[in-house]
Amino acid sequence: MEPDVLGPPYERHTIDLGRDDEGPVVATLVRRRAERPTGRAVLYVHGFVDYFFQTHVADYFAARGWDFYALDLRKYGRSLLPHQTANFCCDLADYFPELDAAAQIIRTEDEHDTLLAMGHSTGGLIVSLWAHARRDTGLVDGIFLNSPFFDLNAPWFVRRPLAAAVARLGRRAPHRVLPFGLGTVYGESLHADHRGEWSYDLAWKPLAGFPVRAGWLNAVRTGQRRLRAGLDIPVPVLLACSTRSFRGVKWHESATLADAVLDVEHMVRWAPRLGQHVTLARFDGGLHDLTLSGPAVRDKVLTEVGRWADAFLDAGPTPPAPPAPRRPADSESSSPAAP
């Protein structure tokens, strides 16, 4: 471990992932230790146009006796190299190697026996697919999903027929930039230079995001189809989201009390497809990243996650599941499945 950009007590470890078609690839694991040695750990995975900067979340868990780890995925944040296309992939399973490596470091090198995986937005979709693919290994003991990206926030025609056309484009011309993006409303609601309270690196998390590319959208759509077909995550899952979504494309004060990125009803609809033990919690006034909501809301979110973890994870680590026959749709990647 070496010093992190956040300063003490944060450290980071660079995970060498070899090369891809753009050149060398790395991921970055950030660590914040609890005050006393502990066998419990959290692994946090960010969303699209994001990286780890939410130190108050790490502080909360550290105060409760959990070591906190956060993974900046390849081509995001600390892991973004000059020769790379920011936040780009063609398959969400491309992120499984860094998740495997992070879990190995946490479990084996740092000797933790209980691991709570946390995923926000696209990170929530990635963590869900990874946990399903690794369901026989006992790598994780519980999952917290913070506003996971389970469906496109668009009308049905855009989510299905038009998205299918974009997916075909994504296979032919994956780097093609699509004529839509995230907009600035959500970024304005967060950053202290605008209407928010948070200071973070706008080079790593631009106000209007990075370009949305056809290959990335195809990867997300493929992963979402796999999720909607049904996963088999064997550990307890807590899915949390806001009670409402903000629909506008221009700034309005109501954006500070709602999810301004995704449709929260999609999260509620598809939550049962994760596995047999799923808890749903909704927070009035929550932003897309619930932990960046106003003080009262984010305190409720963290308190609820803590209570849930105490209830379902304090019994100790979950043993590996017994081998089971594979269904034809099962795979170790986010391969397509029938919607």
C-alpha positions as CSV (number, residue, x, y, z in Angstrom):
1,M,0.0,0.0,0.0
2,E,1.1,3.6,-0.7
3,P,-0.4,7.0,0.4
4,D,-3.7,7.9,-1.4
5,V,-4.7,11.3,-2.8
6,L,-7.2,11.5,0.1
7,G,-4.3,11.6,2.6
8,P,-4.0,9.6,5.9
9,P,-5.5,7.3,6.9
10,Y,-6.2,6.3,3.3
11,E,-3.8,4.1,1.4
12,R,-4.0,2.6,-2.0
13,H,-2.8,-0.4,-3.9
14,T,-2.5,-0.6,-7.7
15,I,-3.7,-3.8,-9.3
16,D,-1.9,-4.7,-12.5
17,L,-4.4,-6.1,-15.0
18,G,-2.2,-6.6,-17.9
19,R,-3.1,-5.1,-21.3
20,D,-6.1,-4.6,-23.5
21,D,-6.4,-3.1,-27.0
22,E,-5.6,0.4,-25.7
23,G,-2.5,-0.7,-23.7
24,P,-1.7,-1.3,-20.0
25,V,-4.6,-1.6,-17.6
26,V,-4.8,-1.1,-13.8
27,A,-7.4,-0.9,-11.1
28,T,-6.9,0.8,-7.7
29,L,-7.9,-0.5,-4.3
30,V,-8.2,2.2,-1.6
31,R,-8.1,1.2,2.1
32,R,-9.1,2.9,5.3
33,R,-8.4,0.8,8.4
34,A,-10.6,0.7,11.5
35,E,-9.0,1.8,14.8
36,R,-8.6,-1.8,16.0
37,P,-7.9,-5.0,14.1
38,T,-11.1,-6.5,12.7
39,G,-12.2,-9.5,10.6
40,R,-15.0,-7.5,8.9
41,A,-14.5,-5.5,5.7
42,V,-16.5,-3.5,3.2
43,L,-15.7,-3.4,-0.5
44,Y,-17.2,-0.3,-2.2
45,V,-17.7,-0.1,-6.1
46,H,-18.6,3.3,-7.7
47,G,-20.9,4.0,-10.6
48,F,-20.4,5.5,-14.1
49,V,-18.6,8.8,-14.2
50,D,-17.5,8.3,-10.7
51,Y,-14.7,7.3,-8.3
52,F,-14.3,6.9,-4.6
53,F,-14.3,10.1,-2.6
54,Q,-17.1,9.5,-0.1
55,T,-14.9,9.5,3.0
56,H,-17.8,9.9,5.4
57,V,-19.0,6.5,4.3
58,A,-15.6,5.0,5.1
59,D,-15.5,6.8,8.4
60,Y,-18.9,5.5,9.4
61,F,-17.9,1.9,8.8
62,A,-14.5,2.3,10.4
63,A,-16.1,3.7,13.5
64,R,-18.3,0.6,13.7
65,G,-15.3,-1.7,13.5
66,W,-15.1,-2.5,9.7
67,D,-12.1,-2.0,7.5
68,F,-13.2,-0.1,4.5
69,Y,-12.0,-0.7,0.9
70,A,-13.0,1.0,-2.3
71,L,-12.2,-0.1,-5.8
72,D,-11.6,2.4,-8.6
73,L,-12.4,0.2,-11.6
74,R,-10.2,0.2,-14.7
75,K,-10.4,3.4,-16.7
76,Y,-12.1,5.3,-13.8
77,G,-10.7,7.8,-11.3
78,R,-7.3,6.8,-9.9
79,S,-7.1,4.0,-12.5
80,L,-7.6,6.2,-15.6
81,L,-4.4,6.3,-17.7
82,P,-3.6,8.9,-20.3
83,H,-4.0,6.5,-23.3
84,Q,-7.4,5.2,-22.2
85,T,-11.0,5.9,-23.2
86,A,-12.5,7.1,-19.9
87,N,-15.0,4.8,-18.2
88,F,-15.2,2.5,-21.3
89,C,-15.8,-1.2,-21.6
90,C,-17.5,-3.6,-24.0
91,D,-18.5,-6.2,-21.4
92,L,-19.3,-5.7,-17.7
93,A,-17.5,-9.0,-17.0
94,D,-14.3,-7.1,-17.9
95,Y,-14.4,-5.8,-14.3
96,F,-14.6,-9.2,-12.7
97,P,-10.7,-9.6,-12.6
98,E,-10.3,-6.5,-10.4
99,L,-13.2,-7.5,-8.2
100,D,-11.6,-11.0,-7.8
101,A,-8.2,-9.4,-7.0
102,A,-9.7,-7.0,-4.5
103,A,-11.6,-9.8,-2.7
104,Q,-8.4,-11.9,-2.6
105,I,-6.5,-9.1,-1.0
106,I,-9.2,-8.4,1.5
107,R,-9.9,-12.1,2.3
108,T,-6.4,-13.6,2.2
109,E,-3.7,-11.0,2.5
110,D,-5.5,-8.8,5.0
111,E,-7.2,-11.8,6.7
112,H,-10.9,-10.8,6.8
113,D,-13.5,-13.4,7.2
114,T,-16.6,-11.3,6.6
115,L,-17.0,-9.2,3.4
116,L,-19.9,-6.8,2.6
117,A,-19.8,-5.7,-1.0
118,M,-21.4,-2.3,-1.8
119,G,-22.2,-1.2,-5.4
120,H,-23.6,2.2,-6.5
121,S,-25.5,2.7,-9.8
122,T,-23.6,0.9,-12.6
123,G,-21.4,-0.5,-9.8
124,G,-24.5,-2.1,-8.3
125,L,-25.2,-3.9,-11.6
126,I,-21.6,-5.0,-11.9
127,V,-21.4,-6.3,-8.3
128,S,-24.7,-8.1,-8.7
129,L,-23.5,-9.9,-11.9
130,W,-20.2,-10.7,-10.2
131,A,-21.8,-12.1,-7.1
132,H,-24.0,-14.3,-9.2
133,A,-21.0,-15.5,-11.3
134,R,-19.0,-16.2,-8.1
135,R,-21.9,-17.6,-6.1
136,D,-20.2,-20.9,-5.3
137,T,-17.0,-19.4,-3.9
138,G,-18.2,-17.7,-0.7
139,L,-16.3,-14.5,-1.6
140,V,-19.0,-12.2,-0.2
141,D,-21.3,-12.5,2.8
142,G,-23.8,-9.7,2.0
143,I,-24.4,-7.0,-0.7
144,F,-25.7,-3.4,-0.3
145,L,-26.9,-1.9,-3.6
146,N,-27.2,1.9,-3.6
147,S,-29.6,3.0,-6.5
148,P,-28.4,0.2,-8.9
149,F,-28.6,0.7,-12.6
150,F,-31.1,-2.1,-13.5
151,D,-32.8,-0.5,-16.5
152,L,-32.4,2.5,-18.8
153,N,-34.1,5.6,-17.7
154,A,-36.2,6.2,-20.8
155,P,-39.6,5.3,-22.3
156,W,-40.2,1.7,-23.3
157,F,-39.4,2.3,-27.0
158,V,-36.0,3.7,-26.1
159,R,-35.3,1.0,-23.5
160,R,-36.2,-1.9,-25.8
161,P,-36.3,-1.5,-29.7
162,L,-34.0,1.5,-29.9
163,A,-31.6,0.1,-27.3
164,A,-31.5,-3.1,-29.4
165,A,-30.5,-1.1,-32.4
166,V,-27.8,0.7,-30.4
167,A,-26.5,-2.6,-29.2
168,R,-26.0,-3.8,-32.7
169,L,-24.1,-0.6,-33.4
170,G,-22.1,-1.2,-30.2
171,R,-20.9,-4.5,-31.6
172,R,-19.8,-2.9,-34.9
173,A,-18.5,0.4,-33.7
174,P,-18.0,0.2,-30.0
175,H,-16.3,3.6,-29.6
176,R,-19.0,5.5,-31.5
177,V,-20.2,8.4,-29.3
178,L,-24.0,8.5,-28.9
179,P,-26.0,11.8,-29.2
180,F,-27.1,11.9,-25.6
181,G,-25.5,12.0,-22.2
182,L,-26.1,12.5,-18.5
183,G,-26.8,16.3,-18.5
184,T,-25.6,18.6,-15.7
185,V,-28.5,18.6,-13.2
186,Y,-27.2,15.7,-11.0
187,G,-23.6,17.1,-11.0
188,E,-24.9,20.6,-10.1
189,S,-26.8,19.1,-7.2
190,L,-23.6,17.5,-5.8
191,H,-20.6,19.8,-6.4
192,A,-19.8,22.6,-4.0
193,D,-18.9,24.9,-6.8
194,H,-22.5,24.8,-7.9
195,R,-25.5,23.8,-5.8
196,G,-24.1,20.9,-3.7
197,E,-21.9,20.4,-0.7
198,W,-19.3,18.0,-2.0
199,S,-15.8,18.7,-3.3
200,Y,-14.3,16.2,-5.7
201,D,-12.1,16.0,-8.8
202,L,-14.0,17.2,-11.8
203,A,-11.4,15.6,-14.1
204,W,-12.5,12.2,-12.8
205,K,-16.1,13.1,-12.3
206,P,-17.1,15.8,-14.8
207,L,-20.2,17.8,-14.2
208,A,-21.8,16.6,-17.5
209,G,-20.1,13.2,-17.5
210,F,-18.0,11.5,-20.1
211,P,-19.3,10.6,-23.6
212,V,-21.7,7.7,-23.7
213,R,-20.3,5.2,-26.3
214,A,-22.2,2.5,-28.1
215,G,-20.0,-0.4,-26.8
216,W,-20.5,0.7,-23.2
217,L,-24.3,1.0,-23.6
218,N,-24.4,-2.5,-25.3
219,A,-22.4,-3.9,-22.3
220,V,-24.8,-2.3,-19.8
221,R,-27.9,-3.4,-21.7
222,T,-26.5,-7.0,-21.9
223,G,-25.9,-7.0,-18.2
224,Q,-29.3,-5.6,-17.4
225,R,-30.9,-8.3,-19.6
226,R,-29.0,-11.0,-17.6
227,L,-30.2,-9.4,-14.3
228,R,-33.9,-9.2,-15.5
229,A,-33.7,-12.9,-16.5
230,G,-33.0,-13.7,-12.9
231,L,-29.8,-14.1,-10.8
232,D,-29.1,-16.5,-8.0
233,I,-27.2,-14.5,-5.4
234,P,-27.0,-16.8,-2.3
235,V,-26.3,-14.1,0.3
236,P,-28.5,-11.4,1.8
237,V,-29.0,-8.3,-0.4
238,L,-30.1,-4.8,0.7
239,L,-31.3,-2.6,-2.1
240,A,-31.8,1.1,-1.3
241,C,-33.2,3.9,-3.5
242,S,-35.0,7.2,-3.3
243,T,-38.8,7.4,-3.2
244,R,-38.9,9.5,-6.4
245,S,-37.1,10.4,-9.6
246,F,-36.5,13.8,-11.0
247,R,-37.6,14.0,-14.7
248,G,-36.4,17.4,-15.8
249,V,-33.3,18.3,-18.0
250,K,-32.9,21.8,-16.5
251,W,-32.1,22.7,-13.0
252,H,-35.0,22.8,-10.4
253,E,-34.8,22.7,-6.6
254,S,-36.7,19.4,-6.6
255,A,-33.5,17.8,-8.0
256,T,-32.0,18.0,-4.5
257,L,-34.7,15.6,-3.2
258,A,-34.8,12.9,-5.8
259,D,-32.8,10.6,-8.0
260,A,-31.9,12.8,-11.0
261,V,-30.2,9.9,-13.0
262,L,-32.3,6.7,-12.9
263,D,-36.0,5.7,-12.5
264,V,-36.3,4.3,-9.0
265,E,-39.3,2.2,-9.9
266,H,-37.1,0.1,-12.2
267,M,-35.0,-0.7,-9.2
268,V,-38.0,-1.8,-7.2
269,R,-39.4,-3.8,-10.0
270,W,-36.3,-5.8,-10.7
271,A,-35.1,-6.3,-7.1
272,P,-36.7,-9.7,-6.7
273,R,-34.6,-11.0,-9.6
274,L,-31.4,-10.8,-7.5
275,G,-32.0,-13.8,-5.3
276,Q,-34.2,-15.2,-2.6
277,H,-33.1,-12.9,0.2
278,V,-33.6,-9.3,-0.8
279,T,-34.5,-6.4,1.5
280,L,-35.8,-3.1,-0.1
281,A,-35.4,0.3,1.7
282,R,-36.6,3.6,0.2
283,F,-35.6,7.0,1.5
284,D,-37.7,10.2,1.0
285,G,-35.5,13.0,-0.3
286,G,-32.6,10.7,-1.4
287,L,-30.3,11.6,-4.3
288,H,-29.1,9.1,-6.9
289,D,-26.1,8.4,-4.6
290,L,-28.0,8.1,-1.4
291,T,-24.8,8.6,0.7
292,L,-24.5,12.1,-0.9
293,S,-28.0,13.2,0.0
294,G,-28.7,15.9,2.6
295,P,-27.4,15.2,6.1
296,A,-30.6,13.9,7.6
297,V,-31.2,11.5,4.7
298,R,-27.7,10.2,4.4
299,D,-27.6,9.6,8.2
300,K,-30.8,7.5,7.9
301,V,-29.2,5.5,5.0
302,L,-26.0,4.7,6.8
303,T,-27.9,3.8,10.0
304,E,-30.2,1.5,8.0
305,V,-27.2,-0.2,6.3
306,G,-25.5,-0.6,9.7
307,R,-28.6,-2.1,11.3
308,W,-29.1,-4.5,8.3
309,A,-25.4,-5.6,8.5
310,D,-25.7,-6.2,12.2
311,A,-28.8,-8.3,11.7
312,F,-27.6,-10.4,8.7
313,L,-23.8,-10.4,8.8
314,D,-22.9,-10.7,12.4
315,A,-23.4,-14.4,12.4
316,G,-20.1,-14.8,10.5
317,P,-19.0,-15.6,7.0
318,T,-21.3,-17.4,4.6
319,P,-19.8,-20.8,3.6
320,P,-19.5,-21.6,-0.1
321,A,-22.7,-22.9,-1.7
322,P,-22.7,-26.6,-2.7
323,P,-22.2,-27.3,-6.4
324,A,-25.4,-27.1,-8.4
325,P,-26.2,-28.0,-12.0
326,R,-25.7,-25.0,-14.3
327,R,-28.6,-23.6,-16.2
328,P,-27.9,-22.8,-19.9
329,A,-28.1,-19.1,-19.1
330,D,-25.5,-19.3,-16.4
331,S,-22.0,-18.1,-17.2
332,E,-19.0,-16.4,-15.7
333,S,-19.7,-13.2,-17.7
334,S,-22.6,-11.0,-18.4
335,S,-23.6,-12.8,-21.6
336,P,-27.0,-12.1,-23.2
337,A,-30.1,-13.8,-21.9
338,A,-33.7,-13.5,-22.9
339,P,-35.4,-10.3,-21.6
